[in-house]
Amino acid sequence: MQNEKRQNVFFIITMILMTIYLVWRTFFTLPWGEGVLNVIFGMLLIMAETVTVGTTFELFFQKMQKKRAQLDFPVIPDEYYPHVDVFIATHNEPVDLLYKTVNACTFMDYPDKSKVHIYLCDDGARPAVEELAKQFGVGYLGFPGNKDAKSGNLNNALSKTSSPLIATFDADMIPQHTFLMKTVPYFLLSTFIEENGQWRLRREDEMDPTFKLGLVQTPQSFYNPDLFQFNLYAEQGIPNEQDFFSREVNILRNASNAVAYTGSNTVISRQGMVDIGGFPLNTITEDFETSIRLQQEGYITYATQEVQAAGQTTTTIPSMIKQRIRWARGIIQSLQNTRAPFSRKLPFWTRVTYVSSFLYWWSFFNRLVFILSPILFALFDFQIVNTTFWQILIFWLPSYFFYSLSMRYLSSNIRNQRWSQVIDTIFMPYLIWPVILETVGIRERKFKVTNKSRSTGREWIASMKYALPHILLLLLSIAAIVRYVNGKYGIALFFSSIIIFWLVHNMIALLYALFFMIGRRAYRENERIRAQEHVTIGYPDSTLRYEGRTVDLSENGIAFYVPYPIYLPEQKTISLVVKSERYEANLEAVIVYVKADGDGWRYSATVHTISETDNRNYMQLIYDRKHSLPEQMNLWDTAYDDMMRNVKKRIVRQKSDQRKMPRLSLHLPVTFTNHASCTLLSFNYRFFSATSLQGNITEGSEVTFYTYSNIEVILKHTGKTTANKREVLLSVENIDEILGRGLIDQLLSDLIHPQTERFTKEG
């Protein structure tokens, strides 16, 4: 409560100071006597500032109303849960991608699972997808011809089903098992009421005919790093770029009932869809327009904050740019189709939100104005703002300071002002023109499914063409600084500090854009998800079993932790049983590498499942969880930290882990049965490294010693040395025999914890 009051105070102070600043800028700083071009650019700068501040004010107001807009979550008896149709929309996505989504849908909890009807809605009418539906025992709704794109596909599904609620998923969006239980109860708020902490059926006189819930939208979430996280080496420091909208902005829009349907991870009222005539057709963002039309029919659209499904975000720069262009043009189309900013069917604050939604897409043009303005002043002597240094400090500095603090309150550490500017700078050159065209009615009607195949990073040279506008602006900024500071010293530099500040500020964002376009090579085919689950490790032909915890899981690999080194033969198949509270999967694995990890050891292996049941359970072990990417920013990371990390990661070549056996440090003097001796310095199950060799032990010869527990160890002098040439390598010739007799753990114990100073046995 205290934090909320402080937040609101900051918002109010910011709005007052920013309003004073904008009034001052509008009436007292335009360069009227400096020529037409100066006045035009001066007006463009004021308009850019006003639009940017105005859209932020709208979010401040929404944030101040956030708690009042939250719906209670009812506790509903099992028998009242209604039937639900689950639509998985697919166009041309690969079957193995669909497999994970369909599989997860079959595992969703529900009081009576016979009420959950899953359908693969395939507008490609592909036999392989129909076969997948049969494999899982779910419905298949083929819709050949791709008529009316995704809307046509979903409208076809609507016409062939009848449940009162509809859950929609994109082909790659994998729901958690709790999805339906965390969304469906909201639709029963019209039937149930809370009284003295208990939920009961409403009496007839308690019914509220004005409460109509049209949809419940859970956040769009992703289990793989987006391009901002990946290309900028920030996957542990910043949340997914779309989190700011899904987990902050869309939640705030509950206050004005302007929540956007994002096409997936949603439950929708069938009656609502009937009332609006189905999914709209004349737009390339049918999801966004669906939510507007529901609101115009008097329905509530509600967004929840808890992630309940996750999918794949796009991983190539061209596909990301195409995706954003489609969103920009589609949202403007839908606003024009519905006339939402002017619609009398919508309340005032809903319309204000849609004005803000439209103006948001002009933020990229605003960003260009903000970058060009100091360049025009410092490099080309444009007089865009007619003011003095001290006036700027009085009017701008306090408002900018409070604006920056308020932005931190607004975004709940999901996004800060710096990252917003970086993102806008990256997209800026490619969204300005499509937004202008769509605004004046030149429409884009083609729809393409976003490509989400993984980039290898090898095409970075081709991607660099997308950085050409940023490179040009960066060079102009550098030239502007050099020219502007040339010949200035002391107090003159002080009075020039504000222009220098903005030039450097913009250069940082442009450098981020350059690093982003350079990209980063992806070495992994499948994403690794951090997961701590119980794992049992064993050999196919042995009774030896070890217990550990998984570190991360992927579709073709696993990493697990054990507190002590264990012998797992390289290039040989071992068995793993991974188990959680809900799932258990049997796997066959081959160790890839081993390394020390804190007080224990981390083993990584390639895996494959043994049966179809194991495969289905293993997919759930991987994906039925909260993803492991950050949900908040690392507030300790500065722009300098980010830059240094990017430079270092791109210069310093990462060493890959090559060891396939744990290497244990020893300092163990031994005497062999032939009276030769040495000191064993390390052991990796297959080899000892040794020094101080004395007696009859030469290249190719074999020697034997016995441990404290009387385990015979036969060593062979390989003639090879360690990398530093100081230690001889002795191979363990009877390791398989030791393993077969179940003595491997005792051997390790004898080596690490010797009971005598020497291991000897005569004879």
N, C-alpha and C positions, 0 to 999 in steps of 0.2 A: 504493500500500500504506500509506504514511504517513497519507494522508488518510482511508483506511478505518479505520485504528486510532483516529485522532482522532475520527472520526464515532462509532465504537462506544463510546468513552469518554464522549462527550457523551450518547449514548443511555442508558448505564448510570447516569450521574450524574443525568440527568433523571428516570429511572424511580425512583431512590431518593428524590430530593427530592420528587417528586410523590406518591409513596406516603406519605411522612411527612406531607406537607401534607394529603392526603385523610384519613388517620387522625386528624390533629388536628381537621380540620373536622367529621368524623363524631362524634367522642366528646367534643369540648370546646367546640363553638361553637353547638350548637343552642339556640334560645331557649326552653327548656322552661317558663320562668316568665312568658312574655309573651303567652300566649293561644293558642287553637287555630289561628287563621289564620296567626299568625307562625310557629308550628311547621310547619304545612303548607308554607308558602312556603320556609321554611328547609330542609325535607327535599327539596323540589323542586329547590332550588339545588344541594344536595349531590349529588343523583342526576344532575343535568345535568352537573356537573363530573366526576363519576365516569365516566359513560358517555363523555363527550368524551375524557377522559384514557385510559380503557381501550381505546377503538378506536384511539387513536394508538399506545399501547404495542404493539398487535398489528402495526401497520405497522413500528414500530421493530424488532421481532423478525424480521419478514420481510426488512427491509433488511439486517440483519446476516447473513442467510443467502443474500443475492442471488447472489453468485458461485458458490456451491455448487450452485445450482439451474439453472445454465445448461447447455443441451445443446450438444454439439459439432456443428458444421455439416459434414457429410460431403461429400467430393468423389466423385461417382458417375459411372461411365462412361455414355455416352449411351444405350447399349442397355438399361440397367436402369431407365430412367425409365418409370413405368407410365402407362397411360391415365388421363385426367382428364376428368370431366364438369364443365362450368362452368355453374352455374345463376344466371341473372339474374332475380331475382324482381320482378315488377311487378304492381301492382294497378290504379291509375288515373293513373299518372304520364304526362306528355305525351311524345309520340313523339320530339320533338327532344332531350329529356333522355336517353331510352333510347339514342338514336343515338350519343351520345358514349361511353356505357358499352360498348355492343356493339362499336363501332369499336375502342376500346382493347383489348378482349378479343381481337380478331382479330390485333392486333399483338404479343400476348404471346410472348416467346421460349420455345422448347421444342426439345429435340434432334430430335424427330420430331413435327412439328405435326399430322400425321394422327392422333396420339394425343390431341389436344385436341378435345373435343366441346362446342361452345357451344350453350346452349339458352336461349331466352327463355321463362320460365315465367310465363304470363299468366293470372291467375285472373279476368280480365275478358273473356277470349276476344274481344278486339277485332280486327277485320279490319285496321286500320291497323298494329297491332303484328305481326300475321302477315305483312303486306306488308313490314315492316321486316326481319323475319327472312329473307324471301326475297331482299331487296336485298343482304344481307350473306352470304347462303349459310349461315346457321346454323339450328339446329333450333328449332322452335316447338312448345311444349307448352301448348295452351290448356286452361283448367280453369274452365269457366263455373260461375257460381253462388256463387263466393267461399265455398264450404263450408269451415269450420274455418280461415278466414283464411289467414295466411301458412303455417302448418303444413300445412294441407290442400294448398296449392299446391305446396310443396316435397315433401310425401309423394307427390303425384301424379307429380312429376318423378322421384323415387326409383324408383317402380314401373315407369317406362318407360325406364330407363337402367341401365347395368351396370358402369361403370368403377370400379376399386377406390378411387379418390380423387374427392372432390367439392369444387370451389371454389364458394363462394357469394358473390354480390354483390347489394347493394341496387341499385335502379334508377339511383340517382344516383352510385354509387361507381365512379370511373374508375380502373382499375388501371394501374400502370406496366408497361412491357414486361418488367421483371425479376420480376414477382410470382411466377410459378410456379417460376422458378429459385431464388428465395430462400425458398421454402416446401416444395416437394415433397421435396427431398433429406432433410429430417428424418425422413420416413416410411421411409427406407431404413436408418436407424440399427440396426434389428433385423437387417439383412442384411449390413451392412458394419461393419468395425472398423478403427480407426487403429493402425498399427504402424510405429514409427520414422518418424513424419511422413508415412506413406503410408497410403491407404485401400485395403483389400482385402476380398474376400468372407469372411464368417465360416465357420469350419469347423463341423461339426455339434456338436462338443463346446463350441463358443463361443456357441452360440445362447442367448439369454436369453428364456425363455417369459414372464417377468413383465413384460417391456418391451412395452407396447402403447400406441402413440401414437394418441390419439383425434382430436385436432385441433390445428392450428397457427393461432393468431390473430395477425394483424398489426394495428397500431394503427388505430383509427378516426381519420381525419384529414380536414381540410376546407380547400378552397382559397379560400373566402370568409370574411371575418371573422364571428365569431359576434356575438350581440347585446351581449355584454359588451365585446368589442373595439370594435365599431362605435358603439354608443350612448354609450359613455364616451370616445370619441376616443382609444382605447388600442390601435389595431390595429398600431402599431409598438412598443408597450411591453410587452404581455403575450401569452402564448400563448393558443390556444383553450382555453376553460374545460374541455372534455372531455379535453384532453391530459394532465391530472394523473392521470385514471383510466387512459387508454389507454397512456400512455408511462411511467407510474410505478407506480400501484397494481396494475394487472393484471400488470405484469412482476414485481412483488414476490410476487405470488401463485403464481408458479412454485415458490417455496420450499415451499408447503403443498399444491401441486397443486389449487388452487382457482381457476384461471384461468377467467374468464367468456368464453363465446362471445358476441360482440356482434352477430351476425346477418349480418355482411358482412366482406369482406376476409379470408376464412378458407378453409383447406383441411381437409376432414373425411374420416375413414376411413369408407368404406361399411360395412365389417364392424362398426364401432362403432355406426353407425346401425341396422344390422340387430339387433344385440344389445340395443339399448334400445327397439326397436319403432318406430323412426322419430321424426319430430319430435313432441314432446308437444302435446296438444290443449287441456287444461283450464287454460290460462294465457294471458295477453296478452303475456308475454315468453318465447316459446318458445325463443329463442336461449339465454337464461340458464339455463333449465331443462334444455336439451339438454346443456350442459356438466356440470351436476350429475349427470345420469343417466349420462353417460359415465364420470365419476369413480367413481360407485357400482358400475359394471361393471368397474372396475380399469384404466381407460384413463388415460393421461397427457394432460392438456390443457396446451398450451404457448403462451406469448405471446412474440412477438419485439418488439424495440424499433424496428426500422427501418421507417419508413413506406413502404408499397408501394401504396397506393391513397388517393384523396382524393375527397370528395364535397361536397355542399352542406349546410350547417347551416341550421337554421330561422332565419328573418329577421323574424318577428313575435312580439310579446310573448304574445298569446293562444296561438299554436301552441307556443311554447316551454314555457309553463306546462302545457298539456295533455300535451305530451311527457313532462315530468318527473313529472306525476301518473301517467301510464301506466307509466313505469319504476318508480316507487315501489310502486304497487299490484301490478304484475306480478312484481317481485322478491319481495315478501312472499308473493304467491300461490305462486310456485315453491318458496320455502323451506318453505311449509306443505305443498305437494303432495309434495315429496320428503322432508320432515322432515330436511333436511340437517344442521341443528345437532345433531340427536340420532341420526343414522343410524349404525348400527354398521358399515355398509359403507364408511364413510369414516374415515380416520385422525384422530387427536385434533386435530392442528393444522389440518386441513381444516375440521373442525367449528367450531373456534374462529374461523376466518376467516369462516364463514357466520353465526356469531353477530354478528361485527363488521359484516357486510354488512347484517344486519337492523337493528342499532343505529344504523348510519349514517343511516337514514331518520328517526330520531328526533332527529338533530342540529338539525333545523329547530324542533322544539319546544324543545330546549335553548337555541337562539338566542333565542327569545322570553323564556325564563326569565332569560337573562343581560341582556337589555335592560330587562325589567320590574323586576328586583331593585333596582338603584340608584334607579329612579324611585319605587318603593314606599317605600324608606327616606327619600329626600330630600324627596319631595313629600307623602307620606301618613303618615310617621312609623312605618312598619313596622319592627320590630326582627327582621330576618331572620337576622342573624349576631350572636352574642353574643361579642364579643371586644374587644380594645383595639388602638389604632393600632400600638403597638410589636410586639404579637404578630403582627399582619398582616405587618409588615415582616420579621420573623424567619422566619415560615413560608411566606408567599406570595411575597415578592419574589425570593428565590433560585430557587425552583422555576419561577416565571414567566419569569425571565431565561433559564434553561437550556432551558426548554420552547420558547421562541421561537427560540433558536439551533438546537436539534435539529430543529425543523420545517423550517429552511432546509436542513439536511443531508438530511432525508427527501425533500424535493420536488425536489432537484437544480435549483433555480432555476426550475422550471416553475410553482410556486405558492408564495406566502408566506402567513403567518398572516393578514395584513390582507385579502388577496384572498379567502381561504377564508371569512372572516367576512362580507365584502361579499356574496359569492354566496349564502351561507346566509341573510343578511338579506333579500335580494331575493326568494328563493323562499319564505321562512318562512311568510307568511300563507296560502299556497295549497297547502302540502304537509302541514300538521299534521293537518287533518281527514281527508283521504284515507288517510293512514298509520294513523290511529286506527281508521277504519272497516274497512280491510283487515285490520288486526291482529285485530279481534274477529270477522272472518269475513263482513263485509258486502261482497260482492265486486263489482268492476267487470269485466264480461266483454266490453264492446264494444271493438272495435279500429278505430282510424282512422289512416290514413297521415298522417304529419306534413306539414303544409303548409309548403313551402319557397319559396313565391313571395316576391319581394322586396317589403319594405315601402317605401312612398313617403315615410314620415315625416309625411305630412299628417294621419294619423289619431292624432296624439299626444294630442289632447284626449280622444279615446275611451280611449286607453291609460292616461291619467292616473287613471282609476277604479281601476286596479290599484295605484296608489300611495297610495290613501286610508289603508290601515292604516299605511303608513310615515309619512305626514304626521301622523297622530294620535300615533304614538309619538315623532316628532320634536318636536311641540309639547309633549307631556308632558315630554320630556327638557329642553327649554328652560325650561319652567316649574319643573322640579325644580332646575335650576341656579340660576335667579333666586331661588327661595325659600331654597335651601340656603346660598348665599353671602351672603344679605342680613344685614347687621349683623355679619358676621365680618371681623376684621382681624388682621393679623400672625400670631401663633402659632396662632390659631384656624383661619385659612385653611390653614396648614401641616398641621394635624391633619385637615383636611377634604379633603386633596389626593387621597386614594385614591378617594373617592366621586366627586369632580369628574373625576378621570382616567377612570373608567369611564363616566360620563355623556357626556363629550366623545368618548371612544373609540366609544361606540355611536352618537352623533350623526353621526360621520364616515361610518359604514357606512350610516346612514339617508339621509344626503345623497347618497351614491353611488346608493342605490336610487331616490331622487327623480330624479336626472339620468338614470338608466337608463330610467325610465318615460317621461320627457319625450322621450327618443329623439333621433333625428337623421334628417334627410331624406336619402334615397338618390337621387343624380342619375344613376347609371350603371345601365344595364339588365343588363350583363354584367360579371363580375369581371375586373379586370386582373391578370395574372400576370406578375411580373417575370421577364424572360428575356433573356439576352444571346446572340443568335444573329446569324449573318452575314446581311446584307440587301443586295441589289443594287437600286438605284433607277434607273428609266429612263423615257423618254417613248415612247408607242406609235409615233410617227412620227419618231423621231430615233435616231441612233446614240449619243447621249450616255448614259453610264452612270456611276453613282456608287456607292461602296462605303460601308457603314455598319454599325452594330450596333444590334439591337433593344434597347429599354429595357424595354418591357412589351408583352404581347399580350392581346387579348381576342377574342371571337368576331366582333365587328363593328368592332374598332378596333386600332390599332397605334401605338406610339411608337418612333421610332428616332433614333439619335444619329450625327451626322457632325461631323468635326473642323473643318469650314469651311462657310460658308453656301453653299447651292446654290439655284438658281432652280427652283421647282416651282410651275407656274401654278395659281392658285386656281380652284376650280369646274371644273377639268379633270381628266380621269382620267389617272393615271400608273400605271406598272407596278412591282410589287415582287416580288422573288424572295427568300423567306426560307428559309434552309438551315441544318440542323444536321448532326451526324454520321449521323443515321438518317433524317431527313425533309427533304423539299423541297416548298414550296408556292408556286404562282404566284398573285399577288393583283392585283386592280385597286383603286386607292386614290384618295381625294380628300383633299387636305390640309385640316385643320380649323384648326390653329393652329401657330405657330412661336414658339420663345423661345430666348434665349441660355441655355446650360447649361455652366457652367464655361468651358473654353477653346473649346468648340464650340457646336453648335446642336442643339436637340431639335425634331423635327417629329412632330406627331400627325395621324393620318388615319383616316377611316372606310375599311373594306375589305370586299370580298367576293371569294370564291374564283371561279376561272374554270371549273373542272371538278369532278366528283365526286371524282376522285383527289386533286386539290388540296385539296378540302374535308376529306377524310379525313386527309391529311397535316397540314393546318393544325390540325385538332383535336388531333392528337398533339403538334404543336409547342407548343401551349398547355398541354396537360394532362399529357403524359408527362414529368413532372419533379417535383422536390421543390418543394412550394409555397413561396411567398415570405413567408408570415406568420411572425412570430417563434416560435422554439421555446423560448426562455428569457425570463425577465422582465428588464426593464431595472432592475437593482438600485439605480441612482442615482435612480430616480423615487420620491419620497415622496408621502404622502397630500396634502401641501400642493401639490406639483407637479401632481398629478392634478386637484385641485380648481381650481387656477388655470387649467389648460389647458381644463377644461370650461367655466368661466365665460367665458374669452376667446373660445373657439370659438363660443359661443352668442350673444355680444354683438357681436363684430367680424364683419362680413359679408365673406365671402371674395370676392376679385376673380377673375373668370374670365379666362382667356387669350383674347384676341380676335384677335391678329395672325395673319394667314395667310401673311405673308411675313417673312423675317428683316429686321430694320432695322439697318443698319450705320452706325456713326458715322463721319463724315468731317470734314475741315476743308480743303476743296479749292477754291482760287480758280480760276475758269475765265473765259476770254474767248471770246465767241461769234463766229461768222463775220460778224455785222453790227456787231462791235466793242462790243456791250453786254457787261456782265460781272456776275458775282455770286460768292458763296462758297457751295459746296454743303456742307451740314452733315450730311445723312443720306441713305441710299438704301435702298429696299426693293424694288427691281426695277421696280415700277410708278411710283414717285414719288421725286423728290428733294425735300428741304426745303432752302430757300436763303435767304440773307440778303445784305444789302449790294448790292441790285440797282441797277445803273447803266446808263444808255443806253436804247435803244429796246427795252424789254421790258415790255409791258403786258398786262393781262388779255385772254386769248384769242389772243395772238400766239404764233408759234412761232419758236424760235431753235435753232441747231445748233452743236455743238462736236465736235471729233475728239479721241479719246484718243491716248495715246502710241503705241498699236499701229495707229493710223489707223482706229479704229472710229467710224463716224458715229453720233452720238446726237442725236435730235431731241426737243426739250422744248417743252411747251406750258404757258403761264402759266394755271393753273386759276382764279385769283382766290380760292382758298381758302387758309386759313392753318392752322398747327398749333394744338393746344389752347391753347398759351400766347400765341397771336396774334403771335408774334415772327418766325415763319418762313413764307415763302410756299411753297406746294406747286406743283411743276413735274412734270407727267406725262410719262412716257417714251413717245412716240408710236410709235416703231419697235421696241419690245421684242420683238414676235413675229418681226420680220425678223431681228433680232440672234440670237434663239434658233434660227430656221430655218437660219441660216448657221453654227451651231455656235460662235458667238463669245461666248456668255454668260459662260463662265468667264474668258476673256481680258479681257472688260470689267470683271469684278469685280477681277481682278488689277491692271488699270490704275488703277482707282479707289482701291484700298487701298494699292498700292505705286507711286505716280506717279514717273516717271523725270525729269520736269521740273517746274518750279514752275507752269507753265500748260499747259492744253490749248488749242492754237490752230491754226487753219488758215484762211488767207485765201481769199476767192473765193466 
